Amino acid sequence: MENLKKIMLVDDDTAITSLLKNKLEKTGKFKVVFTNEGEQALNLARKEKPNLIICDIDMPDIPGGDVAREIFETADTKNIPLLFLSSLISPSDSVNGMVGKQHMMSKSSKFSALLTKIESMLNE
């Protein structure tokens, strides 16, 4: 159980966090924690110390870009890799998987593609 990688999900859509949590934990490789409020993301990241954060971009309380900025500007969370998972990104944009230095994927990507991306980021 202690070999599981911890993934933190940040998405205002409870259906997305529930679905991803279930699918990721079913692989037997991950423990998943989540918040449905962007403003709680930094505190949860500091408390849980995840190996990877998956964050939506378009959220009503705090945009994902601001969540990422807070995480990257905080000493004890700045080295946690972050993947934006958003409906604002098309599946064709997900082929490259990066915009600038930021990892990104479409929410409509296949779960197998998301899993490959997660494993790739965790092995960097």
Secondary structure, 3 states (H helix, E strand, C coil): CCCCEEEEEECCCHHHHHHHHHHHHHCCCEEEEEECCHHHHHHHHHHHCCCEEEECCCCCCCCHHHHHHHHHCCCCCCCCCEEEEECCCCCCCCCCCEECCEEEEECCCCHHHHHHHHHHHHCC
